[in-house]
Amino acid sequence: MEKNYNFQGLLEIVEKLRGEGGCPWDREQTHDSIKHNIIEEGYELIEALEAKDFPKMADESGDLLLQVVFHAQIGKENNEYKIDDVINAVCRKLVHRHPHVFGTVSVKDSDEVLANWSQIKRDERGQKTVSEDMEGVSKYLPSLMRAEKIQGKAEKNGYVFNEPAIAAESICNMINVLSGNEDKEVAEKYIGKMLFELVSVAKGLGVDAETALNRHTEAFIHEFAKHEE
């Protein structure tokens, strides 16, 4: 019969892998050397979620959890932080950001919950302006996702983006500017503006730009496979 492990078991296994007589590869790793694994494992979990493959979701969730535990073990060895600090931080954050559950605040719907959550986050970070809130959106997010989050914050504070028809005209004008232009800096500037404009169009239509591009890329792979045949 296979052994069933619990969270404490995971902590002990990772500690052993990193300890004397453990795995040479695991012992060599640093926060920096494995940081990109977090992104990879997160996306593999999303892929399992999209496929509604629940056993795989459990498996990929474990891989993502391992990244948290592994970093905590490195932190413990370096006297930086330990897993208890991770758990304490997230519990404190959940309690603090849900005053309608753990406090005396009343809310009428999910929109009000999200508004309160955003304001509490800004207060925690000492952010006094919307632009400071925008700066707080991680630069390591995929660019389309980051643009959508920042646009959402702008819209909630009164900024109005172009309607799809106006955005389409704007994009066409920018394509005309690019035609025959060989200046790389100019090309990068206008391509960035076009992508940002497309994100706002997608958002206005209720489409997630990151998901749309991923799905189209996947469709292209299948079409290319047919082409190869």
N, C-alpha and C positions, 0 to 999 in steps of 0.2 A: 504494500500500500504506500502510495506517494505521500510524503510529508506535506502538510499544509503550513505555510509560513504566515506570520503576522508582521506588523510594522516593526516591532522590536527585532524580529528575525532579520529583516532587511538591513536595519542599522548595523547589526552584528556582522552580517556578511560583508557589507561595504568596508567596515572597520578592519576586518580580517584581510580583505583584498589589498588594503592600503598599508597594512602592518608588516612587521618583520616576518619574512617567510611567505609573504603574500605574492600577488601577481606583479611581475616586473613592469608591465605596461601600466597597470592601474597606479602603481606607486610613482611613476614618472609624471603623471598628469598634474596640471595646475588649473586654476580658474580659467586662465586665458586659453590654454590648449584645448579645452573641451567646450568652450562657450557656444560654438556654433551648433553643437549637438542639441541644445535646447530648442533651436529653431527647427531643425530637422525632425526631432521627435514630436514637436507640437503639430507640424504639418502632417505627419504620418497618422497622428491621432485624428485630425480633421478628416483625412481620407477615409479612415475606418468609419467615422461618424456619417460621412456622406453616403457610404455604401450600406449603412445600417447593419454593419457586421459587428454585433455586440461582443462576441468573444474576442474579436480583434481589437475592439475598443478597450476592453479590459487589459489586453496584452500591451497595446500602445500606451495606455495610461500608466502602466507599470514602468515602461521605458522613460516616460516623461518624469514620473516620480523619482526614478533612479537619478536623474540629473540633479534634482533638488537635494536629494540625500547625499550624493557624491560631493557636490559643492559644500554642503554643510559639514561633511567629514573633513574636507580640506580646510575649511574655516576653523573647525575645532582644533586641528593639528597646528594651525598657525596662530591660535589664540585670537581669531577674528570674530567668530560667532559659531553657534552650534545649532543643532536641529530644534532644540527647545526654544531658541530665540525666533526661529522661523515660525513655529506654531503659535508662539505668544504674539508675534507681530500680526499675523493674519487674523487671529481671534480678536485682538484688540481693535483691529481695523473694521471687522465685520460688526462688532457691537457698536462702535462709534458711528459707523455710517448707516446704521439702521435704528435711529432713535425712535422710529414709529413702532418698532418691535421691542427694543430693550429699554426704551425711555418713555417719555410722556407726549411725544409729538404725534399729531394726527395727520393722516394723509387720505386723500379721496380716491387716488388711482395711481397706476404705475408711472404715469408722466410726472406726477408730483414726487414720487419716490426718486426718479432719475434726476429731477431738478435739485432735490435736496442732496443727493449723493454727489452731484457735480460741485455744488457749493461747499459741501463739507471737505471734499478733496482739495479745492482751491484754498480753503481756510487752513487745512493741514500743511499745505506747501507754501503758505504765505503769499499766494498769488492774488494780486489786487486788480489785475486787468485781464481782459479776455486774451490779449496777445501773449501774456505770461502763461495763461492756461494752454494756449496753442503750443508754446515752446516746450511745455511739459509732455507733449505727445512724443513718444520715443522715436528717435531718428532711425532706429534699427528696424522699425516696422517696414513691410513691403511698401513701396512708394505710393501705389494706388490706394492702399488701405489707409496710409497716413494722411493722404490728401483728403479722403472721404471724412475721416475723423475731424480734421481741421475745418473743413467746409461745414460740417454739422455744427461745430461750436460757433462758427461765424453766423450761420443761419439763425441759431437760437438767440443770437444777440442782434438781430435785425438786418443782417447783411442779405441782400437779394442777388442771387446769381442769374445769369442770362437764361431766358426761356430756350428750349431746344432749337427752335427755328433761328433765333438770333445767334445762339452758340454755333450752329452749323455754318452760318454765314461768316462768323468770326474765324472759324477753323479754315474755311475755304480761302479767306483772305491771307491767313498765315501760311497756307500751303503755297499760295501765289508768291509770297515774299521769299519762300525757300527755293522756288523754282530757279535753277541756274545759279543759286548762291553757293559758293564753295567755302564760306567762312564757317569753320566748325563752331566757334562760340555763338555766332548768330543762329546756326542750326539748332544747337543745344537749347538755346533760350526759347525759340519758337516751338520746338517739339515739346519742351516742358510745359509751355503755355497751352498747347493743344491737348496734351494728356490731362492737364488740370481741368480744362474746359470739358473734356469728355467725361471726367469723373463727376462733374456737377450735373451733366445731362443724365448720366446713369442714375445718380442719386435722385434726381427729379422724377425719374420714371420708376423708382422703387427697385432698381437693379444694383447689385453689388458689383462694382467694376472689377475687383480682384477675382471674384468667382467667374464673372463673364469671360475675362481674358483666359483664365485657366481652362474653362470648358471649351472655349474656341481653340485653344492650343491643343487640347486633347483631341478635338474633332479633326484638326489639321493632321495630327499624327496618323489617325485612322485613314484619312484621305490620302496621305503620302504613302501609306502601306499599300493601298490599292494601286497607286501610281507605279510603285516599284514592281508590282506583279505584272 
